[in-house]
């Protein structure tokens, strides 16, 4: 079933309010990332500065967690907008406020990525202690870069990846199968959908360490890849091509690591 086949329509003001809310959250997240990158540039922090063995302080950890959390909002929200708008059209028929229900769905969705951000922060701290990434959050190890590319490439071809991606590519089918009533149901559905999205994209987020966690062009490239992957219909070419490219990149860095 396509989104266009859903008979329900949102009122104009509901549609405007939801788009404004989602757009504002996305823009604020990207504004934060751009501002942080500008601050790093103002401090003349080179992308390839050597790693430091200094232990992270609690402040470092909190700031990195905040950065990862906001970055996940900026990267993952654009690819979820289609699902959120379809959900808003469906939930309107139950008598709930489409705006409030959609924001609760979004809160559950982003909560899953916030949990991921905590693990990503801890992983970054571990990489930093092992001197595998620089203080500017770029991989300094060809072996690490090769591993990230190859594991992500292999995962692209696994049944788990394809199962999670199928739910993200078919929001109408997903919402029909997992619909829950009420505002609590909206939050639960957001958590559930976020779990599928996490299963689809978590290893792709590991590639952020390849060119730099705060490299805006690299962040944008991965954001567009996730968006395109969810919008395009699944076929052997869209599954195989990204996996092959990632594996080739992995082999390239593996050869350089030897």
VENQUI-V431064 format. One record per helix or strand. SS is the DSSP state (hx for helix, st for strand). FROM is the first residue (numbers start at 1). LEN is the number of residues. Records with the same first field share a line. If there is no record, write none. Layout:
SS->FROM-LEN ; FROM-LEN
//
This chain:
hx->3-3 ; 12-31 ; 58-37 ; 98-32 ; 142-14 ; 159-11 ; 171-8 ; 182-25 ; 208-4 ; 216-16 ; 236-22
st->133-1 ; 139-1
//
